[in-house]
Amino acid sequence: MQTYKNHAHRPILTAVGYWFVAIALVSFVLRWRATGDRILIGLFALSAAVVVLLLISRRYTTRLQDRIIKLEMRVRTAAFLTPEQQRLLGQLDNKQIAALRFASDAELAPLLERAVREKLPPKEIKRAVKTWTPDLDRT
């Protein structure tokens, strides 16, 4: 069962990719220091390109996920939030909206109003959720 304490998502394959790049970089530097071989500069550049691709991949994935969560929340709440509450939802940033998705339908409206009124950060919104609705489809 997902809760506040265990809900954090850690993309393991991205971390594995960074470990391989780190191993390659150490290997390239050690070899370059031992031989002075200039081709290793190209391999170093290739490793840097892999790092950039890993960063872009993770950033694009999380930004797309944020957009989907925002849309999901609009659809989910259309049936039970008033137009004023829908307007309040529009005042929150992506991270706050993502935090609200863990609240049950019954507690979402009061928590939304509190989040806007008190300018709650995402962690505080998640901590305030009493009936946790898990999100098991994250990337």
N, CA, C and O atoms as a MOPAC input file, in Angstrom:
PM7 MOZYME 1SCF
protein

 N      0.83900 1    -1.18000 1     0.00000 1
 C      0.00000 1     0.00000 1     0.00000 1
 C      0.89000 1     1.25200 1     0.00000 1
 O      1.84000 1     1.35200 1     0.77600 1
 N      0.57400 1     2.17100 1    -0.85700 1
 C      1.36300 1     3.39400 1    -0.95700 1
 C      0.92200 1     4.39900 1     0.10800 1
 O     -0.27100 1     4.57200 1     0.35500 1
 N      1.90000 1     5.05800 1     0.73600 1
 C      1.64400 1     6.07900 1     1.74700 1
 C      2.61800 1     7.23800 1     1.51500 1
 O      3.43600 1     7.20400 1     0.59600 1
 N      2.51300 1     8.26500 1     2.36800 1
 C      3.45100 1     9.38300 1     2.26000 1
 C      4.89100 1     8.90400 1     2.42300 1
 O      5.78900 1     9.37400 1     1.72500 1
 N      5.10500 1     7.97700 1     3.33700 1
 C      6.46400 1     7.52500 1     3.64500 1
 C      7.11100 1     6.72500 1     2.52000 1
 O      8.33600 1     6.72800 1     2.39200 1
 N      6.31400 1     6.04400 1     1.70400 1
 C      6.91900 1     5.19500 1     0.67900 1
 C      6.54100 1     5.58000 1    -0.75300 1
 O      6.76600 1     4.79400 1    -1.67300 1
 N      5.97400 1     6.76600 1    -0.96000 1
 C      5.47300 1     7.12800 1    -2.28600 1
 C      6.54000 1     7.64600 1    -3.25200 1
 O      6.29800 1     7.70800 1    -4.45800 1
 N      7.70100 1     8.01400 1    -2.74800 1
 C      8.73200 1     8.60700 1    -3.62200 1
 C      9.15700 1     7.61600 1    -4.69700 1
 O      9.35500 1     6.42900 1    -4.43500 1
 N      9.28900 1     8.13000 1    -5.89800 1
 C      9.68400 1     7.29500 1    -7.04600 1
 C     11.14600 1     7.56800 1    -7.35600 1
 O     11.56000 1     8.71800 1    -7.49600 1
 N     11.91100 1     6.51100 1    -7.46100 1
 C     13.33400 1     6.63900 1    -7.78200 1
 C     13.61300 1     5.82900 1    -9.03900 1
 O     13.59900 1     4.59900 1    -8.99300 1
 N     13.86600 1     6.49500 1   -10.15700 1
 C     14.09300 1     5.78600 1   -11.41900 1
 C     15.43700 1     5.05600 1   -11.42200 1
 O     16.47800 1     5.67800 1   -11.63100 1
 N     15.42200 1     3.77800 1   -11.19900 1
 C     16.63400 1     2.97800 1   -11.03600 1
 C     17.47800 1     2.95300 1   -12.30500 1
 O     18.70400 1     3.04700 1   -12.23400 1
 N     16.83900 1     2.82900 1   -13.46300 1
 C     17.62100 1     2.73200 1   -14.70200 1
 C     18.39400 1     4.02100 1   -14.98700 1
 O     19.48700 1     3.96700 1   -15.55100 1
 N     17.85400 1     5.15700 1   -14.61100 1
 C     18.59400 1     6.41200 1   -14.79200 1
 C     19.83900 1     6.39300 1   -13.91400 1
 O     20.91700 1     6.78300 1   -14.36100 1
 N     19.70100 1     5.94700 1   -12.67700 1
 C     20.85500 1     5.85500 1   -11.77900 1
 C     21.89300 1     4.87900 1   -12.31900 1
 O     23.09300 1     5.13800 1   -12.22500 1
 N     21.44900 1     3.77000 1   -12.87700 1
 C     22.36900 1     2.79900 1   -13.46800 1
 C     23.13100 1     3.44300 1   -14.62300 1
 O     24.33600 1     3.24000 1   -14.77000 1
 N     22.42500 1     4.21900 1   -15.44000 1
 C     23.07800 1     4.93200 1   -16.54600 1
 C     24.17100 1     5.86400 1   -16.04800 1
 O     25.25200 1     5.91900 1   -16.63300 1
 N     23.90200 1     6.60100 1   -14.97100 1
 C     24.90900 1     7.50400 1   -14.40700 1
 C     26.10700 1     6.73000 1   -13.85800 1
 O     27.24200 1     7.18900 1   -13.97700 1
 N     25.87000 1     5.57100 1   -13.26300 1
 C     26.98400 1     4.75600 1   -12.75700 1
 C     27.89200 1     4.30600 1   -13.90400 1
 O     29.11600 1     4.35400 1   -13.78400 1
 N     27.29900 1     3.87300 1   -15.00500 1
 C     28.10800 1     3.45800 1   -16.15000 1
 C     28.92000 1     4.61800 1   -16.71800 1
 O     30.07800 1     4.44600 1   -17.09900 1
 N     28.31600 1     5.78500 1   -16.77100 1
 C     29.05100 1     6.96600 1   -17.24500 1
 C     30.19200 1     7.29100 1   -16.29100 1
 O     31.29500 1     7.61100 1   -16.73400 1
 N     29.94300 1     7.21400 1   -14.99400 1
 C     30.99600 1     7.49500 1   -14.01100 1
 C     32.15500 1     6.50500 1   -14.15500 1
 O     33.32000 1     6.90100 1   -14.11200 1
 N     31.84100 1     5.24000 1   -14.32200 1
 C     32.89000 1     4.22800 1   -14.51100 1
 C     33.69500 1     4.51300 1   -15.77500 1
 O     34.92200 1     4.42600 1   -15.77000 1
 N     32.99300 1     4.85700 1   -16.86200 1
 C     33.67500 1     5.16800 1   -18.12400 1
 C     34.57300 1     6.38600 1   -17.97200 1
 O     35.70600 1     6.38900 1   -18.45300 1
 N     34.07200 1     7.41700 1   -17.30700 1
 C     34.87500 1     8.63800 1   -17.14600 1
 C     36.14300 1     8.37600 1   -16.33400 1
 O     37.22200 1     8.84200 1   -16.70000 1
 N     36.01900 1     7.64200 1   -15.25200 1
 C     37.19500 1     7.31500 1   -14.43900 1
 C     38.19200 1     6.52200 1   -15.27900 1
 O     39.39500 1     6.78100 1   -15.23800 1
 N     37.69000 1     5.56800 1   -16.02700 1
 C     38.55100 1     4.75600 1   -16.88900 1
 C     39.26500 1     5.61900 1   -17.93100 1
 O     40.46400 1     5.45900 1   -18.16000 1
 N     38.52800 1     6.52600 1   -18.55400 1
 C     39.12300 1     7.40200 1   -19.57100 1
 C     40.19800 1     8.29500 1   -18.97700 1
 O     41.26400 1     8.46200 1   -19.57000 1
 N     39.92800 1     8.86800 1   -17.81300 1
 C     40.90400 1     9.76300 1   -17.17900 1
 C     42.16400 1     8.99700 1   -16.79000 1
 O     43.27800 1     9.46700 1   -17.02100 1
 N     41.98700 1     7.82000 1   -16.20300 1
 C     43.16000 1     7.02300 1   -15.82500 1
 C     43.98900 1     6.63700 1   -17.05500 1
 O     45.21800 1     6.70400 1   -17.02700 1
 N     43.32800 1     6.24500 1   -18.10200 1
 C     44.04200 1     5.85300 1   -19.33000 1
 C     44.73800 1     7.05700 1   -19.94900 1
 O     45.87400 1     6.95200 1   -20.41200 1
 N     44.05100 1     8.21200 1   -19.95800 1
 C     44.64100 1     9.41800 1   -20.54600 1
 C     45.87700 1     9.85800 1   -19.76800 1
 O     46.88400 1    10.25300 1   -20.35500 1
 N     45.78900 1     9.78400 1   -18.42800 1
 C     46.94000 1    10.16600 1   -17.59500 1
 C     48.11500 1     9.22100 1   -17.82300 1
 O     49.27100 1     9.64100 1   -17.77200 1
 N     47.82400 1     7.94900 1   -18.07400 1
 C     48.89000 1     6.96600 1   -18.27000 1
 C     49.52200 1     7.06000 1   -19.66300 1
 O     50.72300 1     6.84200 1   -19.81600 1
 N     48.71100 1     7.38500 1   -20.67900 1
 C     49.22500 1     7.33500 1   -22.05500 1
 C     49.26000 1     8.68500 1   -22.75600 1
 O     50.05300 1     8.87400 1   -23.67800 1
 N     48.43500 1     9.61300 1   -22.34600 1
 C     48.35100 1    10.89800 1   -23.03200 1
 C     47.66000 1    10.79500 1   -24.37900 1
 O     47.76100 1    11.70400 1   -25.20300 1
 N     46.96300 1     9.70300 1   -24.60600 1
 C     46.29400 1     9.43600 1   -25.87500 1
 C     45.16500 1    10.44600 1   -26.11500 1
 O     44.25800 1    10.57600 1   -25.29300 1
 N     45.22700 1    11.16100 1   -27.25100 1
 C     44.23200 1    12.19800 1   -27.54500 1
 C     42.86400 1    11.63900 1   -27.91300 1
 O     41.86500 1    12.34500 1   -27.77500 1
 N     42.78700 1    10.41600 1   -28.37100 1
 C     41.48200 1     9.84400 1   -28.71500 1
 C     40.57700 1     9.77100 1   -27.48900 1
 O     39.35200 1     9.75400 1   -27.61100 1
 N     41.18000 1     9.72900 1   -26.32600 1
 C     40.38500 1     9.65600 1   -25.10500 1
 C     39.59000 1    10.93100 1   -24.86500 1
 O     38.57400 1    10.90300 1   -24.17000 1
 N     40.03700 1    12.04600 1   -25.43000 1
 C     39.26600 1    13.29300 1   -25.32700 1
 C     37.93300 1    13.10800 1   -26.04700 1
 O     36.89600 1    13.57000 1   -25.56800 1
 N     37.95800 1    12.44500 1   -27.17700 1
 C     36.71400 1    12.15400 1   -27.89700 1
 C     35.79900 1    11.23900 1   -27.10500 1
 O     34.58400 1    11.43500 1   -27.08100 1
 N     36.37800 1    10.24400 1   -26.45800 1
 C     35.57000 1     9.34700 1   -25.63200 1
 C     34.99200 1    10.08600 1   -24.42000 1
 O     33.86700 1     9.82100 1   -23.99500 1
 N     35.77000 1    11.00300 1   -23.88000 1
 C     35.27200 1    11.84000 1   -22.78100 1
 C     34.07900 1    12.67500 1   -23.27000 1
 O     33.07200 1    12.79100 1   -22.57200 1
 N     34.19700 1    13.24700 1   -24.45600 1
 C     33.09700 1    14.03600 1   -25.02700 1
 C     31.86100 1    13.16000 1   -25.24700 1
 O     30.73300 1    13.59600 1   -25.01900 1
 N     32.08200 1    11.94100 1   -25.68300 1
 C     30.97400 1    11.01200 1   -25.87400 1
 C     30.28500 1    10.71500 1   -24.53500 1
 O     29.05800 1    10.64300 1   -24.46600 1
 N     31.06900 1    10.54800 1   -23.49600 1
 C     30.48800 1    10.33800 1   -22.16800 1
 C     29.68200 1    11.54600 1   -21.71900 1
 O     28.61300 1    11.40300 1   -21.12700 1
 N     30.19600 1    12.73000 1   -22.00100 1
 C     29.46300 1    13.95400 1   -21.65300 1
 C     28.13600 1    14.00900 1   -22.40500 1
 O     27.12600 1    14.44400 1   -21.85200 1
 N     28.13500 1    13.57100 1   -23.65800 1
 C     26.89400 1    13.54300 1   -24.42900 1
 C     25.88900 1    12.58100 1   -23.80400 1
 O     24.69200 1    12.86700 1   -23.76900 1
 N     26.36900 1    11.45400 1   -23.31700 1
 C     25.47600 1    10.49200 1   -22.65700 1
 C     24.87100 1    11.11500 1   -21.39900 1
 O     23.68300 1    10.93400 1   -21.13000 1
 N     25.66900 1    11.84000 1   -20.63600 1
 C     25.15400 1    12.51500 1   -19.43500 1
 C     24.05900 1    13.49900 1   -19.82300 1
 O     23.00400 1    13.54300 1   -19.19000 1
 N     24.31000 1    14.28500 1   -20.86000 1
 C     23.30600 1    15.25300 1   -21.31100 1
 C     22.02800 1    14.53000 1   -21.72200 1
 O     20.93100 1    14.97600 1   -21.38400 1
 N     22.15300 1    13.43200 1   -22.43700 1
 C     20.96900 1    12.66900 1   -22.85200 1
 C     20.21600 1    12.09900 1   -21.65800 1
 O     18.98500 1    12.08900 1   -21.65500 1
 N     20.93000 1    11.62900 1   -20.65300 1
 C     20.26700 1    11.14400 1   -19.43800 1
 C     19.49500 1    12.27100 1   -18.75200 1
 O     18.35800 1    12.08200 1   -18.32000 1
 N     20.12000 1    13.43700 1   -18.65800 1
 C     19.45500 1    14.58400 1   -18.02700 1
 C     18.21300 1    15.00900 1   -18.80000 1
 O     17.15900 1    15.25500 1   -18.21400 1
 N     18.34900 1    15.09200 1   -20.12500 1
 C     17.21000 1    15.48200 1   -20.95400 1
 C     16.09200 1    14.46000 1   -20.82700 1
 O     14.92600 1    14.82400 1   -20.67100 1
 N     16.44000 1    13.19600 1   -20.89300 1
 C     15.44000 1    12.13200 1   -20.81000 1
 C     14.64700 1    12.22200 1   -19.50900 1
 O     13.41900 1    12.14000 1   -19.52500 1
 N     15.32400 1    12.38700 1   -18.40900 1
 C     14.63400 1    12.46500 1   -17.11100 1
 C     13.78300 1    13.73100 1   -17.02100 1
 O     12.65200 1    13.69300 1   -16.53900 1
 N     14.33400 1    14.84700 1   -17.48700 1
 C     13.60000 1    16.11300 1   -17.40600 1
 C     12.34300 1    16.07400 1   -18.26600 1
 O     11.27700 1    16.49000 1   -17.81400 1
 N     12.45100 1    15.58600 1   -19.49000 1
 C     11.28900 1    15.52000 1   -20.36800 1
 C     10.22900 1    14.58100 1   -19.79700 1
 O      9.03500 1    14.87700 1   -19.85500 1
 N     10.66200 1    13.46200 1   -19.25000 1
 C      9.72400 1    12.50600 1   -18.66900 1
 C      8.94900 1    13.12900 1   -17.52100 1
 O      7.72800 1    12.98900 1   -17.44700 1
 N      9.64200 1    13.81200 1   -16.63000 1
 C      8.95400 1    14.39600 1   -15.47600 1
 C      8.07000 1    15.58300 1   -15.87900 1
 O      7.00400 1    15.78400 1   -15.29600 1
 N      8.50100 1    16.36200 1   -16.86200 1
 C      7.65300 1    17.48000 1   -17.30300 1
 C      6.38700 1    16.97300 1   -17.98100 1
 O      5.30300 1    17.51800 1   -17.77000 1
 N      6.52500 1    15.93300 1   -18.79200 1
 C      5.34900 1    15.34600 1   -19.43200 1
 C      4.42600 1    14.75400 1   -18.38000 1
 O      3.20800 1    14.91400 1   -18.45900 1
 N      4.99100 1    14.08200 1   -17.40900 1
 C      4.19100 1    13.51600 1   -16.33200 1
 C      3.43900 1    14.60800 1   -15.58000 1
 O      2.27200 1    14.42400 1   -15.23200 1
 N      4.08500 1    15.73900 1   -15.32400 1
 C      3.41600 1    16.85600 1   -14.65000 1
 C      2.22200 1    17.35600 1   -15.45800 1
 O      1.16800 1    17.65600 1   -14.89600 1
 N      2.38800 1    17.44500 1   -16.77200 1
 C      1.28100 1    17.89700 1   -17.63000 1
 C      0.12700 1    16.90400 1   -17.58500 1
 O     -1.03700 1    17.30300 1   -17.53500 1
 N      0.44200 1    15.62800 1   -17.60200 1
 C     -0.59800 1    14.60200 1   -17.55400 1
 C     -1.32500 1    14.64400 1   -16.21500 1
 O     -2.55000 1    14.52700 1   -16.17100 1
 N     -0.58400 1    14.80800 1   -15.12900 1
 C     -1.19700 1    14.89100 1   -13.80000 1
 C     -2.13600 1    16.09100 1   -13.71600 1
 O     -3.23000 1    15.99000 1   -13.16100 1
 N     -1.70800 1    17.21800 1   -14.26400 1
 C     -2.54000 1    18.42200 1   -14.26100 1
 C     -3.86200 1    18.16600 1   -14.99300 1
 O     -4.93400 1    18.51800 1   -14.50000 1
 N     -3.77200 1    17.55800 1   -16.15600 1
 C     -4.97100 1    17.23400 1   -16.92900 1
 C     -5.83200 1    16.20900 1   -16.18900 1
 O     -7.05400 1    16.34400 1   -16.13100 1
 N     -5.19600 1    15.20000 1   -15.63400 1
 C     -5.91400 1    14.17700 1   -14.87900 1
 C     -6.68300 1    14.80800 1   -13.71500 1
 O     -7.83100 1    14.45000 1   -13.45500 1
 N     -6.04500 1    15.73900 1   -13.02800 1
 C     -6.70500 1    16.38500 1   -11.88600 1
 C     -7.88600 1    17.23400 1   -12.33600 1
 O     -8.91100 1    17.27400 1   -11.65500 1
 N     -7.75800 1    17.91200 1   -13.47200 1
 C     -8.89600 1    18.69100 1   -13.98300 1
 C    -10.06900 1    17.77800 1   -14.30000 1
 O    -11.21200 1    18.08500 1   -13.96100 1
 N     -9.78400 1    16.65500 1   -14.95000 1
 C    -10.84300 1    15.70800 1   -15.29900 1
 C    -11.43400 1    15.08400 1   -14.03600 1
 O    -12.65400 1    14.99800 1   -13.89200 1
 N    -10.57700 1    14.65700 1   -13.13600 1
 C    -11.02600 1    14.00300 1   -11.90000 1
 C    -11.90600 1    14.91500 1   -11.06500 1
 O    -12.91600 1    14.47000 1   -10.51800 1
 N    -11.53800 1    16.18500 1   -10.95800 1
 C    -12.23900 1    17.10300 1   -10.06300 1
 C    -13.42200 1    17.81100 1   -10.71000 1
 O    -14.18400 1    18.48800 1   -10.02000 1
 N    -13.58900 1    17.66900 1   -12.01400 1
 C    -14.67700 1    18.36900 1   -12.71300 1
 C    -16.04400 1    18.02100 1   -12.12800 1
 O    -16.94100 1    18.86300 1   -12.10700 1
 N    -16.20400 1    16.80600 1   -11.66200 1
 C    -17.50100 1    16.35400 1   -11.16400 1
 C    -17.83300 1    16.84900 1    -9.76000 1
 O    -19.00900 1    16.93100 1    -9.40500 1
 N    -16.82800 1    17.17800 1    -8.95700 1
 C    -17.16000 1    17.49800 1    -7.56200 1
 C    -16.60200 1    18.82100 1    -7.04200 1
 O    -16.93200 1    19.20500 1    -5.92000 1
 N    -15.77900 1    19.53000 1    -7.79800 1
 C    -15.33700 1    20.85800 1    -7.36400 1
 C    -16.23800 1    21.92700 1    -7.96400 1
 O    -16.69100 1    21.81500 1    -9.10300 1
 N    -16.48400 1    22.95100 1    -7.18500 1
 C    -17.26400 1    24.08000 1    -7.69200 1
 C    -16.39800 1    24.87400 1    -8.67400 1
 O    -15.18000 1    24.69500 1    -8.70200 1
 N    -17.00700 1    25.74100 1    -9.47400 1
 C    -16.20100 1    26.58100 1   -10.37700 1
 C    -15.16000 1    27.42100 1    -9.61500 1
 O    -14.05400 1    27.63500 1   -10.11000 1
 N    -15.50900 1    27.88400 1    -8.43800 1
 C    -14.55000 1    28.65400 1    -7.63500 1
 C    -13.37600 1    27.76900 1    -7.21100 1
 O    -12.22200 1    28.19700 1    -7.26000 1
 N    -13.66700 1    26.56200 1    -6.80500 1
 C    -12.59500 1    25.63900 1    -6.41800 1
 C    -11.74000 1    25.25300 1    -7.63100 1
 O    -10.52800 1    25.07600 1    -7.50100 1
 N    -12.36000 1    25.12300 1    -8.80100 1
 C    -11.59700 1    24.85500 1   -10.02500 1
 C    -10.63200 1    26.00900 1   -10.29800 1
 O     -9.50000 1    25.79600 1   -10.73000 1
 N    -11.09600 1    27.23300 1   -10.04000 1
 C    -10.23300 1    28.40800 1   -10.20900 1
 C     -9.06800 1    28.35600 1    -9.22500 1
 O     -7.93900 1    28.69800 1    -9.57700 1
 N     -9.34000 1    27.93000 1    -7.99500 1
 C     -8.26800 1    27.79000 1    -7.00700 1
 C     -7.23400 1    26.75500 1    -7.45500 1
 O     -6.03200 1    26.95300 1    -7.27800 1
 N     -7.70400 1    25.66300 1    -8.02800 1
 C     -6.79700 1    24.63500 1    -8.53500 1
 C     -5.84300 1    25.24000 1    -9.56700 1
 O     -4.66800 1    24.87600 1    -9.61800 1
 N     -6.34800 1    26.15900 1   -10.38400 1
 C     -5.52400 1    26.82300 1   -11.38700 1
 C     -4.46400 1    27.74100 1   -10.79800 1
 O     -3.52400 1    28.12600 1   -11.49400 1
 N     -4.60300 1    28.09700 1    -9.51600 1
 C     -3.62100 1    28.96900 1    -8.85800 1
 C     -2.40900 1    28.20600 1    -8.33800 1
 O     -1.38400 1    28.80700 1    -8.01600 1
 N     -2.52600 1    26.89700 1    -8.25600 1
 C     -1.43100 1    26.09800 1    -7.72200 1
 C     -0.41800 1    25.77200 1    -8.80900 1
 O     -0.75400 1    25.71300 1    -9.99200 1
 N      0.82300 1    25.56000 1    -8.39300 1
 C      1.83600 1    25.15600 1    -9.37800 1
 C      1.77100 1    23.63800 1    -9.57900 1
 O      1.05600 1    22.93900 1    -8.86200 1
 N      2.51600 1    23.14900 1   -10.54600 1
 C      2.47100 1    21.72400 1   -10.90500 1
 C      2.78700 1    20.81000 1    -9.72900 1
 O      2.13700 1    19.78000 1    -9.55400 1
 N      3.77100 1    21.17200 1    -8.93000 1
 C      4.16800 1    20.32500 1    -7.80400 1
 C      3.05300 1    20.24200 1    -6.75300 1
 O      2.82600 1    19.18200 1    -6.16800 1
 N      2.37000 1    21.34900 1    -6.51800 1
 C      1.26900 1    21.34700 1    -5.55600 1
 C      0.09600 1    20.50700 1    -6.06700 1
 O     -0.52500 1    19.76200 1    -5.30900 1
 N     -0.19700 1    20.63700 1    -7.36100 1
 C     -1.27500 1    19.84400 1    -7.95800 1
 C     -0.91700 1    18.36500 1    -7.89100 1
 O     -1.76400 1    17.52600 1    -7.58200 1
 N      0.33900 1    18.05200 1    -8.18100 1
 C      0.78600 1    16.65300 1    -8.10900 1
 C      0.64800 1    16.11700 1    -6.68100 1
 O      0.31100 1    14.94900 1    -6.48900 1
 N      0.90200 1    16.95000 1    -5.69900 1
 C      0.75700 1    16.52200 1    -4.30500 1
 C     -0.70800 1    16.28500 1    -3.95300 1
 O     -1.02500 1    15.36400 1    -3.20000 1
 N     -1.59400 1    17.10600 1    -4.49000 1
 C     -3.02500 1    16.95400 1    -4.20200 1
 C     -3.60700 1    15.66300 1    -4.76700 1
 O     -4.61700 1    15.17300 1    -4.26100 1
 N     -2.99200 1    15.10700 1    -5.79800 1
 C     -3.56900 1    13.91800 1    -6.43100 1
 C     -3.63000 1    12.73600 1    -5.47100 1
 O     -4.37100 1    11.78400 1    -5.71800 1
 N     -2.87300 1    12.77800 1    -4.39000 1
 C     -2.88100 1    11.68300 1    -3.42800 1
 C     -4.06700 1    11.75100 1    -2.46400 1
 O     -4.34100 1    10.79000 1    -1.74500 1
 N     -4.76600 1    12.88100 1    -2.44900 1
 C     -5.91300 1    13.03500 1    -1.54000 1
 C     -7.13700 1    12.32400 1    -2.10900 1
 O     -7.33600 1    12.28600 1    -3.32300 1
 N     -7.94900 1    11.76500 1    -1.22600 1
 C     -9.19800 1    11.14500 1    -1.65400 1
 C    -10.14400 1    12.23800 1    -2.14800 1
 O     -9.95300 1    13.41600 1    -1.84700 1
 N    -11.15600 1    11.84400 1    -2.90300 1
 C    -12.11700 1    12.81700 1    -3.42500 1
 C    -12.78200 1    13.60000 1    -2.29800 1
 O    -13.02100 1    14.80100 1    -2.42700 1
 N    -13.07800 1    12.92000 1    -1.19900 1
 C    -13.78100 1    13.55900 1    -0.07900 1
 C    -12.95500 1    14.66000 1     0.58000 1
 O    -13.50800 1    15.66600 1     1.02200 1
 N    -11.65100 1    14.48200 1     0.64900 1
 C    -10.82300 1    15.47900 1     1.34200 1
 C    -10.12700 1    16.45300 1     0.39800 1
 O     -9.45500 1    17.38000 1     0.85100 1
 N    -10.28000 1    16.25400 1    -0.90500 1
 C     -9.53900 1    17.07700 1    -1.85800 1
 C     -9.95700 1    18.54800 1    -1.81800 1
 O     -9.09400 1    19.42500 1    -1.77600 1
 N    -11.25400 1    18.83500 1    -1.82900 1
 C    -11.71800 1    20.23200 1    -1.85100 1
 C    -11.23400 1    21.02200 1    -0.63000 1
 O    -10.66600 1    22.10000 1    -0.80400 1
 N    -11.43700 1    20.53000 1     0.59800 1
 C    -10.93500 1    21.29500 1     1.74800 1
 C     -9.41000 1    21.45500 1     1.73900 1
 O     -8.88600 1    22.50000 1     2.12300 1
 N     -8.71400 1    20.41400 1     1.30100 1
 C     -7.25200 1    20.49000 1     1.25300 1
 C     -6.79900 1    21.47200 1     0.17500 1
 O     -5.82100 1    22.19400 1     0.36800 1
 N     -7.49000 1    21.50400 1    -0.93800 1
 C     -7.19700 1    22.47100 1    -2.00100 1
 C     -7.33800 1    23.88900 1    -1.47100 1
 O     -6.45500 1    24.72200 1    -1.67900 1
 N     -8.43100 1    24.16700 1    -0.79500 1
 C     -8.65900 1    25.51200 1    -0.24700 1
 C     -7.58500 1    25.87200 1     0.77400 1
 O     -7.09200 1    27.00000 1     0.79600 1
 N     -7.23200 1    24.92200 1     1.60400 1
 C     -6.17600 1    25.16400 1     2.60000 1
 C     -4.82700 1    25.39700 1     1.92400 1
 O     -4.07100 1    26.27900 1     2.33200 1
 N     -4.52600 1    24.61500 1     0.89900 1
 C     -3.25000 1    24.75600 1     0.19100 1
 C     -3.11200 1    26.14100 1    -0.42700 1
 O     -2.03500 1    26.73500 1    -0.38700 1
 N     -4.19300 1    26.65400 1    -0.99500 1
 C     -4.14200 1    27.99400 1    -1.59400 1
 C     -4.06100 1    29.05100 1    -0.50200 1
 O     -3.24400 1    29.96900 1    -0.58000 1
 N     -4.90700 1    28.92300 1     0.51800 1
 C     -4.96300 1    29.91400 1     1.59700 1
 C     -3.63800 1    30.01900 1     2.35100 1
 O     -3.16600 1    31.12000 1     2.63500 1
 N     -3.03700 1    28.86100 1     2.67700 1
 C     -1.81400 1    28.84400 1     3.47900 1
 C     -0.54400 1    28.72500 1     2.64300 1
 O      0.56300 1    28.66700 1     3.17900 1
 N     -0.72200 1    28.69000 1     1.30800 1
 C      0.42400 1    28.54500 1     0.39700 1
 C      1.29600 1    27.35000 1     0.79700 1
 O      2.51400 1    27.46500 1     0.93300 1
 N      0.64600 1    26.21700 1     0.97900 1
 C      1.33700 1    25.01300 1     1.42800 1
 C      2.28700 1    24.48900 1     0.35800 1
 O      1.91600 1    24.41600 1    -0.81300 1
 N      3.49700 1    24.12800 1     0.74300 1
 C      4.40500 1    23.46700 1    -0.20800 1
 C      3.93300 1    22.02700 1    -0.43200 1
 O      3.17100 1    21.49400 1     0.37500 1
 N      4.37500 1    21.40200 1    -1.51300 1
 C      3.93000 1    20.03900 1    -1.83000 1
 C      4.10300 1    19.03800 1    -0.68600 1
 O      3.21600 1    18.21700 1    -0.45600 1
 N      5.21600 1    19.09000 1     0.02900 1
 C      5.42800 1    18.13800 1     1.12600 1
 C      4.35800 1    18.27700 1     2.20600 1
 O      3.88600 1    17.27900 1     2.75100 1
 N      3.98100 1    19.50600 1     2.50800 1
 C      2.95900 1    19.73900 1     3.53400 1
 C      1.58500 1    19.29000 1     3.04900 1
 O      0.77900 1    18.79200 1     3.83600 1
 N      1.31700 1    19.46500 1     1.76000 1
 C      0.04500 1    18.98500 1     1.20100 1
 C     -0.02500 1    17.47400 1     1.35200 1
 O     -1.03900 1    16.93300 1     1.79300 1
 N      1.05600 1    16.79300 1     0.98600 1
 C      1.07200 1    15.33000 1     1.09900 1
 C      0.93100 1    14.88100 1     2.54500 1
 O      0.23200 1    13.90700 1     2.82600 1
 N      1.58100 1    15.57500 1     3.45900 1
 C      1.48500 1    15.20600 1     4.88100 1
 C      0.07900 1    15.39900 1     5.43100 1
 O     -0.33000 1    14.71300 1     6.36800 1
 N     -0.66400 1    16.34500 1     4.83800 1
 C     -2.01800 1    16.63600 1     5.31200 1
 C     -3.04700 1    15.61900 1     4.81400 1
 O     -4.16900 1    15.58400 1     5.32000 1
 N     -2.68600 1    14.80300 1     3.84500 1
 C     -3.62400 1    13.81500 1     3.30400 1
 C     -3.87300 1    12.74000 1     4.36000 1
 O     -2.93600 1    12.15200 1     4.90100 1
 N     -5.14200 1    12.49700 1     4.63900 1
 C     -5.51200 1    11.49600 1     5.63600 1
 C     -5.85400 1    10.15800 1     4.97300 1
 O     -5.46700 1     9.10000 1     5.47000 1
 N     -6.57300 1    10.20500 1     3.86200 1
 C     -6.92600 1     8.99000 1     3.12600 1
 C     -6.15400 1     9.01300 1     1.82000 1
 O     -6.54400 1     9.68500 1     0.86500 1
 N     -5.05900 1     8.27400 1     1.79000 1
 C     -4.10600 1     8.29300 1     0.67900 1
 C     -4.66700 1     7.53400 1    -0.52700 1
 O     -5.12400 1     6.39800 1    -0.40500 1
 N     -4.62100 1     8.19000 1    -1.70000 1
 C     -4.97400 1     7.54600 1    -2.95400 1
 C     -3.67300 1     7.29300 1    -3.69900 1
 O     -3.02500 1     8.24400 1    -4.13600 1
 N     -3.27700 1     6.03800 1    -3.85500 1
 C     -1.96100 1     5.76700 1    -4.45700 1
 C     -1.89600 1     6.11100 1    -5.93100 1
 O     -2.90400 1     6.07600 1    -6.63500 1
 N     -0.70800 1     6.44200 1    -6.38600 1
 C     -0.42700 1     6.63600 1    -7.80600 1
 C      0.63200 1     5.60100 1    -8.15700 1
 O      1.81300 1     5.77800 1    -7.85500 1
 N      0.20900 1     4.53900 1    -8.78400 1
 C      1.10600 1     3.42200 1    -9.07800 1
 C      1.60800 1     3.43100 1   -10.52200 1
 O      2.29600 1     2.50000 1   -10.94200 1
 N      1.27300 1     4.47200 1   -11.28400 1
 C      1.61800 1     4.51800 1   -12.70400 1
 C      2.67200 1     5.56400 1   -13.03900 1
 O      2.72300 1     6.02400 1   -14.18000 1
 N      3.49800 1     5.95000 1   -12.10700 1
 C      4.49100 1     6.97800 1   -12.36600 1
 C      5.65500 1     6.44000 1   -13.19900 1
 O      5.94100 1     5.24200 1   -13.21000 1
 N      6.30800 1     7.35900 1   -13.88900 1
 C      7.47200 1     6.97100 1   -14.69600 1
 C      8.74100 1     7.44500 1   -14.03900 1
 O      9.83100 1     7.21600 1   -14.56400 1

